[in-house]
Amino acid sequence: MSAALEARDIGVTLGGQRVLDGVSCAFGCGWTAIVGPNGAGKSTLLRVLAGLLAPAAGSVHLGGRPLDTLPARERGRQLAWLAQLGDISGELTARETVALGRLPHLGLVGVAGVADEAAIERAMAATECSAWQHRPLAELSGGERQRVLLARALATEAPVLLLDEPTTHLDPPHQVALVRLARRLAATHTVVTVLHDLPLALQADRVLVLHRGRVHADAAHDDPALHAAMVAVFDGAVRVDTVAGRPTVVPNLEP
């Protein structure tokens, strides 16, 4: 796999606690889900990969270049980020919010052209939020807002997408729609998602398991060693079964 994004021996300490310890991983074209118990370091790793948090040790490379050496606009064109708790930008409408995804291309004073408007349209159509594009973001439900913020990330047309809990607030039909979208994007993009929903995570091409700040597994979704690692880091609270020919995670209710 040719790596579009790579973390090398990442170490992060927050509040005197080692949150990531010697984490190395590489991401190429395809969809990777990052999973692990609460406090495993999942969101911290994604923030480091996005360049939002400088590690105490190690480095991140985007397209083979050190991430911290890239100009902000170039980084923004190559890498898009969706935070776990999406922000609300005042009284902007849904469409105006999505249009912010074009800033790396236009700068602060650029005027959106035909190509920009087309990118915005495609992003809103992909996340099914075009119907209320003129409503203020603050008036939308949590699920509607999440779809707008995902569209903002897609509107950048960046080849690398980092999505922290993208299914937050989404109902089951839109969770399924997101999985289908991630699969489509994975054919041409590098998609990395942090997910607490383990059955959804096993829909990814590949799963990276974090536990106590270290990588415990990094393998294809159907790898038995990966399944064993998932069961272990969740203390046997789950098991991996095969349903319709594909592995899925179910609660382990046995005493």
KEMAR-312032 format. One record per residue (C-alpha): residue number from 1; x, y, z; residue in one letter. Coordinates in nm, 4 decimals, padded with zeros to 6 digits, always signed. Layout:
REM residues N
{n:NUM, c1:X, c2:Y, c3:Z, res:A}
...
//
This chain:
REM residues 255
{n:1, c1:+00.0000, c2:+00.0000, c3:+00.0000, res:M}
{n:2, c1:+00.1350, c2:+00.3390, c3:-00.0994, res:S}
{n:3, c1:+00.0900, c2:+00.5704, c3:+00.1996, res:A}
{n:4, c1:-00.0854, c2:+00.9020, c3:+00.1448, res:A}
{n:5, c1:-00.0639, c2:+00.9732, c3:+00.5170, res:L}
{n:6, c1:+00.1822, c2:+00.8269, c3:+00.7642, res:E}
{n:7, c1:+00.2457, c2:+00.8592, c3:+01.1366, res:A}
{n:8, c1:+00.5897, c2:+00.7623, c3:+01.2613, res:R}
{n:9, c1:+00.6499, c2:+00.6734, c3:+01.6264, res:D}
{n:10, c1:+00.3997, c2:+00.9289, c3:+01.7599, res:I}
{n:11, c1:+00.4097, c2:+01.0196, c3:+02.1277, res:G}
{n:12, c1:+00.1626, c2:+01.2565, c3:+02.2953, res:V}
{n:13, c1:+00.1395, c2:+01.3576, c3:+02.6610, res:T}
{n:14, c1:-00.1670, c2:+01.5485, c3:+02.7831, res:L}
{n:15, c1:-00.2124, c2:+01.6625, c3:+03.1414, res:G}
{n:16, c1:+00.0909, c2:+01.4646, c3:+03.2467, res:G}
{n:17, c1:-00.0500, c2:+01.1418, c3:+03.1028, res:Q}
{n:18, c1:+00.0970, c2:+00.9556, c3:+02.8080, res:R}
{n:19, c1:-00.1965, c2:+00.9379, c3:+02.5635, res:V}
{n:20, c1:-00.0110, c2:+00.8003, c3:+02.2602, res:L}
{n:21, c1:+00.3053, c2:+00.5957, c3:+02.2959, res:D}
{n:22, c1:+00.5110, c2:+00.5023, c3:+01.9913, res:G}
{n:23, c1:+00.2189, c2:+00.4875, c3:+01.7466, res:V}
{n:24, c1:+00.3129, c2:+00.4191, c3:+01.3854, res:S}
{n:25, c1:+00.0594, c2:+00.3667, c3:+01.1080, res:C}
{n:26, c1:+00.0204, c2:+00.4405, c3:+00.7379, res:A}
{n:27, c1:-00.2911, c2:+00.5036, c3:+00.5317, res:F}
{n:28, c1:-00.3317, c2:+00.4649, c3:+00.1581, res:G}
{n:29, c1:-00.6333, c2:+00.4586, c3:-00.0712, res:C}
{n:30, c1:-00.9246, c2:+00.2892, c3:+00.1062, res:G}
{n:31, c1:-01.1278, c2:+00.3184, c3:+00.4247, res:W}
{n:32, c1:-00.9687, c2:+00.2599, c3:+00.7661, res:T}
{n:33, c1:-01.1693, c2:+00.2652, c3:+01.0904, res:A}
{n:34, c1:-00.9906, c2:+00.3391, c3:+01.4195, res:I}
{n:35, c1:-01.1513, c2:+00.1739, c3:+01.7228, res:V}
{n:36, c1:-01.0705, c2:+00.1196, c3:+02.0882, res:G}
{n:37, c1:-01.2082, c2:+00.1710, c3:+02.4390, res:P}
{n:38, c1:-01.2682, c2:+00.5161, c3:+02.5835, res:N}
{n:39, c1:-00.9366, c2:+00.6869, c3:+02.6505, res:G}
{n:40, c1:-00.7457, c2:+00.4706, c3:+02.4021, res:A}
{n:41, c1:-00.6171, c2:+00.7780, c3:+02.2155, res:G}
{n:42, c1:-00.8334, c2:+00.7527, c3:+01.9024, res:K}
{n:43, c1:-00.9373, c2:+01.1184, c3:+01.8683, res:S}
{n:44, c1:-00.5923, c2:+01.2332, c3:+01.9791, res:T}
{n:45, c1:-00.4334, c2:+01.0307, c3:+01.6999, res:L}
{n:46, c1:-00.6738, c2:+01.1780, c3:+01.4451, res:L}
{n:47, c1:-00.5945, c2:+01.5318, c3:+01.5634, res:R}
{n:48, c1:-00.2224, c2:+01.4593, c3:+01.5251, res:V}
{n:49, c1:-00.2814, c2:+01.3206, c3:+01.1756, res:L}
{n:50, c1:-00.4742, c2:+01.6371, c3:+01.0879, res:A}
{n:51, c1:-00.1938, c2:+01.8618, c3:+01.2116, res:G}
{n:52, c1:-00.4139, c2:+02.0091, c3:+01.4856, res:L}
{n:53, c1:-00.2005, c2:+01.8724, c3:+01.7681, res:L}
{n:54, c1:+00.1781, c2:+01.8677, c3:+01.7599, res:A}
{n:55, c1:+00.3170, c2:+01.5413, c3:+01.8998, res:P}
{n:56, c1:+00.5852, c2:+01.5414, c3:+02.1655, res:A}
{n:57, c1:+00.7662, c2:+01.2745, c3:+01.9649, res:A}
{n:58, c1:+00.7509, c2:+01.1397, c3:+01.6126, res:G}
{n:59, c1:+00.6234, c2:+01.2936, c3:+01.2904, res:S}
{n:60, c1:+00.3390, c2:+01.2886, c3:+01.0396, res:V}
{n:61, c1:+00.3959, c2:+01.2815, c3:+00.6637, res:H}
{n:62, c1:+00.1385, c2:+01.3765, c3:+00.4013, res:L}
{n:63, c1:+00.2212, c2:+01.2658, c3:+00.0483, res:G}
{n:64, c1:+00.5729, c2:+01.1846, c3:+00.1662, res:G}
{n:65, c1:+00.6347, c2:+01.5351, c3:+00.3045, res:R}
{n:66, c1:+00.6465, c2:+01.6376, c3:+00.6714, res:P}
{n:67, c1:+00.2994, c2:+01.7687, c3:+00.7519, res:L}
{n:68, c1:+00.4263, c2:+02.0549, c3:+00.9665, res:D}
{n:69, c1:+00.6268, c2:+02.1972, c3:+00.6727, res:T}
{n:70, c1:+00.3268, c2:+02.2349, c3:+00.4413, res:L}
{n:71, c1:+00.1632, c2:+02.5782, c3:+00.4006, res:P}
{n:72, c1:-00.1834, c2:+02.5909, c3:+00.5588, res:A}
{n:73, c1:-00.3689, c2:+02.6274, c3:+00.2283, res:R}
{n:74, c1:-00.1852, c2:+02.3374, c3:+00.0682, res:E}
{n:75, c1:-00.2570, c2:+02.1224, c3:+00.3714, res:R}
{n:76, c1:-00.6231, c2:+02.2247, c3:+00.3515, res:G}
{n:77, c1:-00.6449, c2:+02.1200, c3:-00.0126, res:R}
{n:78, c1:-00.4903, c2:+01.7813, c3:+00.0589, res:Q}
{n:79, c1:-00.6519, c2:+01.6916, c3:+00.3889, res:L}
{n:80, c1:-01.0072, c2:+01.7493, c3:+00.5182, res:A}
{n:81, c1:-01.1124, c2:+01.7170, c3:+00.8811, res:W}
{n:82, c1:-01.4438, c2:+01.6580, c3:+01.0580, res:L}
{n:83, c1:-01.4324, c2:+01.7130, c3:+01.4339, res:A}
{n:84, c1:-01.6155, c2:+01.4884, c3:+01.6793, res:Q}
{n:85, c1:-01.8213, c2:+01.7819, c3:+01.8076, res:L}
{n:86, c1:-01.8948, c2:+01.9885, c3:+01.4996, res:G}
{n:87, c1:-01.8934, c2:+02.3644, c3:+01.5391, res:D}
{n:88, c1:-02.1770, c2:+02.6040, c3:+01.4629, res:I}
{n:89, c1:-02.0712, c2:+02.9166, c3:+01.2739, res:S}
{n:90, c1:-02.3123, c2:+03.1883, c3:+01.3887, res:G}
{n:91, c1:-02.6114, c2:+03.2375, c3:+01.1613, res:E}
{n:92, c1:-02.4606, c2:+03.0858, c3:+00.8489, res:L}
{n:93, c1:-02.6980, c2:+02.8798, c3:+00.6410, res:T}
{n:94, c1:-02.6280, c2:+02.5153, c3:+00.5700, res:A}
{n:95, c1:-02.5026, c2:+02.6003, c3:+00.2197, res:R}
{n:96, c1:-02.2824, c2:+02.8841, c3:+00.3463, res:E}
{n:97, c1:-02.1332, c2:+02.6415, c3:+00.5969, res:T}
{n:98, c1:-02.0575, c2:+02.3845, c3:+00.3283, res:V}
{n:99, c1:-01.9034, c2:+02.6600, c3:+00.1151, res:A}
{n:100, c1:-01.6408, c2:+02.7094, c3:+00.3860, res:L}
{n:101, c1:-01.4896, c2:+02.3864, c3:+00.2594, res:G}
{n:102, c1:-01.3729, c2:+02.5772, c3:-00.0485, res:R}
{n:103, c1:-01.1594, c2:+02.8235, c3:+00.1529, res:L}
{n:104, c1:-00.8335, c2:+02.6328, c3:+00.0901, res:P}
{n:105, c1:-00.8946, c2:+02.6841, c3:-00.2822, res:H}
{n:106, c1:-01.0286, c2:+03.0402, c3:-00.2730, res:L}
{n:107, c1:-00.8581, c2:+03.2014, c3:+00.0261, res:G}
{n:108, c1:-01.0444, c2:+03.4505, c3:+00.2451, res:L}
{n:109, c1:-01.1251, c2:+03.6987, c3:-00.0325, res:V}
{n:110, c1:-01.1776, c2:+03.4685, c3:-00.3305, res:G}
{n:111, c1:-01.5159, c2:+03.4492, c3:-00.5034, res:V}
{n:112, c1:-01.6660, c2:+03.1071, c3:-00.5672, res:A}
{n:113, c1:-01.6749, c2:+03.0139, c3:-00.9335, res:G}
{n:114, c1:-01.8584, c2:+02.7497, c3:-01.1300, res:V}
{n:115, c1:-01.6244, c2:+02.4710, c3:-01.0175, res:A}
{n:116, c1:-01.6623, c2:+02.5725, c3:-00.6521, res:D}
{n:117, c1:-02.0426, c2:+02.5829, c3:-00.6732, res:E}
{n:118, c1:-02.0393, c2:+02.2402, c3:-00.8383, res:A}
{n:119, c1:-01.8234, c2:+02.0983, c3:-00.5571, res:A}
{n:120, c1:-02.0659, c2:+02.2371, c3:-00.2995, res:I}
{n:121, c1:-02.3629, c2:+02.0860, c3:-00.4848, res:E}
{n:122, c1:-02.1945, c2:+01.7448, c3:-00.5051, res:R}
{n:123, c1:-02.1041, c2:+01.7466, c3:-00.1372, res:A}
{n:124, c1:-02.4566, c2:+01.8380, c3:-00.0265, res:M}
{n:125, c1:-02.6103, c2:+01.5786, c3:-00.2562, res:A}
{n:126, c1:-02.3749, c2:+01.3094, c3:-00.1244, res:A}
{n:127, c1:-02.4790, c2:+01.3802, c3:+00.2357, res:T}
{n:128, c1:-02.8470, c2:+01.4373, c3:+00.1535, res:E}
{n:129, c1:-02.8687, c2:+01.7872, c3:+00.2985, res:C}
{n:130, c1:-02.9611, c2:+01.9912, c3:-00.0100, res:S}
{n:131, c1:-03.3289, c2:+02.0152, c3:+00.0875, res:A}
{n:132, c1:-03.2593, c2:+02.2578, c3:+00.3731, res:W}
{n:133, c1:-02.9545, c2:+02.4331, c3:+00.2350, res:Q}
{n:134, c1:-03.0976, c2:+02.7791, c3:+00.3050, res:H}
{n:135, c1:-03.1822, c2:+02.7160, c3:+00.6711, res:R}
{n:136, c1:-02.9500, c2:+02.8533, c3:+00.9418, res:P}
{n:137, c1:-02.7213, c2:+02.5857, c3:+01.0789, res:L}
{n:138, c1:-02.8227, c2:+02.6724, c3:+01.4352, res:A}
{n:139, c1:-03.1840, c2:+02.5733, c3:+01.3585, res:E}
{n:140, c1:-03.0997, c2:+02.2236, c3:+01.2351, res:L}
{n:141, c1:-03.1257, c2:+01.9048, c3:+01.4358, res:S}
{n:142, c1:-02.8071, c2:+01.7342, c3:+01.5487, res:G}
{n:143, c1:-02.8264, c2:+01.4803, c3:+01.2676, res:G}
{n:144, c1:-02.8963, c2:+01.7446, c3:+01.0035, res:E}
{n:145, c1:-02.6092, c2:+01.9570, c3:+01.1292, res:R}
{n:146, c1:-02.3738, c2:+01.6586, c3:+01.1234, res:Q}
{n:147, c1:-02.4572, c2:+01.5940, c3:+00.7584, res:R}
{n:148, c1:-02.3862, c2:+01.9593, c3:+00.6739, res:V}
{n:149, c1:-02.0500, c2:+01.9485, c3:+00.8501, res:L}
{n:150, c1:-01.9627, c2:+01.6273, c3:+00.6677, res:L}
{n:151, c1:-02.0568, c2:+01.8002, c3:+00.3415, res:A}
{n:152, c1:-01.8232, c2:+02.0867, c3:+00.4338, res:R}
{n:153, c1:-01.5368, c2:+01.8358, c3:+00.4617, res:A}
{n:154, c1:-01.6311, c2:+01.6741, c3:+00.1300, res:L}
{n:155, c1:-01.6516, c2:+02.0128, c3:-00.0440, res:A}
{n:156, c1:-01.2771, c2:+02.0575, c3:-00.0038, res:T}
{n:157, c1:-01.2347, c2:+01.7689, c3:-00.2516, res:E}
{n:158, c1:-00.9257, c2:+01.6699, c3:-00.0542, res:A}
{n:159, c1:-00.7853, c2:+01.3242, c3:-00.1315, res:P}
{n:160, c1:-00.7458, c2:+01.2497, c3:+00.2426, res:V}
{n:161, c1:-01.0508, c2:+01.2614, c3:+00.4729, res:L}
{n:162, c1:-01.0184, c2:+01.2397, c3:+00.8529, res:L}
{n:163, c1:-01.3577, c2:+01.1956, c3:+01.0183, res:L}
{n:164, c1:-01.3931, c2:+01.1793, c3:+01.3972, res:D}
{n:165, c1:-01.7179, c2:+01.0022, c3:+01.4905, res:E}
{n:166, c1:-01.8982, c2:+01.0966, c3:+01.1676, res:P}
{n:167, c1:-02.2066, c2:+00.8927, c3:+01.2670, res:T}
{n:168, c1:-02.2745, c2:+01.1082, c3:+01.5766, res:T}
{n:169, c1:-02.6444, c2:+01.2107, c3:+01.5883, res:H}
{n:170, c1:-02.7240, c2:+01.0162, c3:+01.2707, res:L}
{n:171, c1:-03.0254, c2:+00.7836, c3:+01.2639, res:D}
{n:172, c1:-02.9792, c2:+00.4272, c3:+01.1290, res:P}
{n:173, c1:-03.0755, c2:+00.5087, c3:+00.7666, res:P}
{n:174, c1:-02.8185, c2:+00.7866, c3:+00.7519, res:H}
{n:175, c1:-02.5563, c2:+00.5754, c3:+00.9280, res:Q}
{n:176, c1:-02.6034, c2:+00.3215, c3:+00.6489, res:V}
{n:177, c1:-02.5859, c2:+00.6013, c3:+00.3920, res:A}
{n:178, c1:-02.2572, c2:+00.7154, c3:+00.5452, res:L}
{n:179, c1:-02.1123, c2:+00.3641, c3:+00.5231, res:V}
{n:180, c1:-02.2108, c2:+00.3479, c3:+00.1566, res:R}
{n:181, c1:-02.0552, c2:+00.6896, c3:+00.0964, res:L}
{n:182, c1:-01.7329, c2:+00.5865, c3:+00.2722, res:A}
{n:183, c1:-01.7138, c2:+00.2767, c3:+00.0555, res:R}
{n:184, c1:-01.7582, c2:+00.4820, c3:-00.2614, res:R}
{n:185, c1:-01.4993, c2:+00.7369, c3:-00.1537, res:L}
{n:186, c1:-01.2553, c2:+00.4611, c3:-00.0604, res:A}
{n:187, c1:-01.2122, c2:+00.3729, c3:-00.4266, res:A}
{n:188, c1:-01.0337, c2:+00.7020, c3:-00.4909, res:T}
{n:189, c1:-00.9646, c2:+00.8581, c3:-00.1475, res:H}
{n:190, c1:-00.7876, c2:+00.7865, c3:+00.1782, res:T}
{n:191, c1:-01.0668, c2:+00.7770, c3:+00.4365, res:V}
{n:192, c1:-00.9848, c2:+00.7457, c3:+00.8080, res:V}
{n:193, c1:-01.2690, c2:+00.7393, c3:+01.0603, res:T}
{n:194, c1:-01.2788, c2:+00.7109, c3:+01.4380, res:V}
{n:195, c1:-01.5835, c2:+00.5036, c3:+01.5305, res:L}
{n:196, c1:-01.7349, c2:+00.3832, c3:+01.8560, res:H}
{n:197, c1:-01.9889, c2:+00.1748, c3:+01.6645, res:D}
{n:198, c1:-01.7963, c2:-00.1496, c3:+01.6210, res:L}
{n:199, c1:-02.0358, c2:-00.3168, c3:+01.3721, res:P}
{n:200, c1:-02.0037, c2:-00.0104, c3:+01.1486, res:L}
{n:201, c1:-01.6261, c2:-00.0149, c3:+01.1907, res:A}
{n:202, c1:-01.6092, c2:-00.3694, c3:+01.0534, res:L}
{n:203, c1:-01.7653, c2:-00.2401, c3:+00.7324, res:Q}
{n:204, c1:-01.4356, c2:-00.0618, c3:+00.6621, res:A}
{n:205, c1:-01.1616, c2:-00.2151, c3:+00.4484, res:D}
{n:206, c1:-00.9236, c2:-00.2101, c3:+00.7416, res:R}
{n:207, c1:-00.9442, c2:-00.1593, c3:+01.1181, res:V}
{n:208, c1:-00.6795, c2:-00.0157, c3:+01.3502, res:L}
{n:209, c1:-00.7260, c2:-00.1055, c3:+01.7174, res:V}
{n:210, c1:-00.5862, c2:+00.1302, c3:+01.9819, res:L}
{n:211, c1:-00.5604, c2:+00.0475, c3:+02.3511, res:H}
{n:212, c1:-00.3874, c2:+00.2563, c3:+02.6164, res:R}
{n:213, c1:-00.2166, c2:+00.4653, c3:+02.3538, res:G}
{n:214, c1:-00.0671, c2:+00.1793, c3:+02.1555, res:R}
{n:215, c1:-00.1600, c2:-00.0037, c3:+01.8357, res:V}
{n:216, c1:-00.2849, c2:-00.3529, c3:+01.9214, res:H}
{n:217, c1:-00.3939, c2:-00.4542, c3:+01.5713, res:A}
{n:218, c1:-00.3966, c2:-00.3092, c3:+01.2222, res:D}
{n:219, c1:-00.5459, c2:-00.5438, c3:+00.9662, res:A}
{n:220, c1:-00.8174, c2:-00.6173, c3:+00.7113, res:A}
{n:221, c1:-01.1706, c2:-00.6235, c3:+00.8519, res:H}
{n:222, c1:-01.1964, c2:-01.0029, c3:+00.8113, res:D}
{n:223, c1:-00.8639, c2:-01.0933, c3:+00.9773, res:D}
{n:224, c1:-00.9197, c2:-01.3344, c3:+01.2720, res:P}
{n:225, c1:-00.6247, c2:-01.1824, c3:+01.4597, res:A}
{n:226, c1:-00.7948, c2:-00.8429, c3:+01.4362, res:L}
{n:227, c1:-01.1170, c2:-00.9891, c3:+01.5782, res:H}
{n:228, c1:-00.9257, c2:-01.1448, c3:+01.8670, res:A}
{n:229, c1:-00.7630, c2:-00.8088, c3:+01.9434, res:A}
{n:230, c1:-01.1021, c2:-00.6332, c3:+01.9423, res:M}
{n:231, c1:-01.2442, c2:-00.8862, c3:+02.1869, res:V}
{n:232, c1:-00.9381, c2:-00.8519, c3:+02.4101, res:A}
{n:233, c1:-00.9240, c2:-00.4710, c3:+02.4317, res:V}
{n:234, c1:-01.2965, c2:-00.4585, c3:+02.5140, res:F}
{n:235, c1:-01.2426, c2:-00.7134, c3:+02.7938, res:D}
{n:236, c1:-01.4609, c2:-00.9790, c3:+02.6345, res:G}
{n:237, c1:-01.7707, c2:-00.7563, c3:+02.6342, res:A}
{n:238, c1:-01.8117, c2:-00.8213, c3:+02.2613, res:V}
{n:239, c1:-01.7610, c2:-01.1093, c3:+02.0244, res:R}
{n:240, c1:-01.7231, c2:-01.1255, c3:+01.6477, res:V}
{n:241, c1:-01.9738, c2:-01.3389, c3:+01.4563, res:D}
{n:242, c1:-02.0267, c2:-01.3933, c3:+01.0854, res:T}
{n:243, c1:-02.3561, c2:-01.2637, c3:+00.9493, res:V}
{n:244, c1:-02.4439, c2:-01.2956, c3:+00.5803, res:A}
{n:245, c1:-02.0843, c2:-01.3897, c3:+00.5098, res:G}
{n:246, c1:-01.9327, c2:-01.0812, c3:+00.6738, res:R}
{n:247, c1:-01.7917, c2:-01.0410, c3:+01.0262, res:P}
{n:248, c1:-01.9865, c2:-00.8259, c3:+01.2693, res:T}
{n:249, c1:-01.9549, c2:-00.7345, c3:+01.6355, res:V}
{n:250, c1:-02.2274, c2:-00.8307, c3:+01.8818, res:V}
{n:251, c1:-02.2519, c2:-00.7940, c3:+02.2604, res:P}
{n:252, c1:-02.1253, c2:-01.0920, c3:+02.4568, res:N}
{n:253, c1:-02.3975, c2:-01.1461, c3:+02.7162, res:L}
{n:254, c1:-02.2586, c2:-01.4721, c3:+02.8471, res:E}
{n:255, c1:-02.1486, c2:-01.4514, c3:+03.2142, res:P}
//
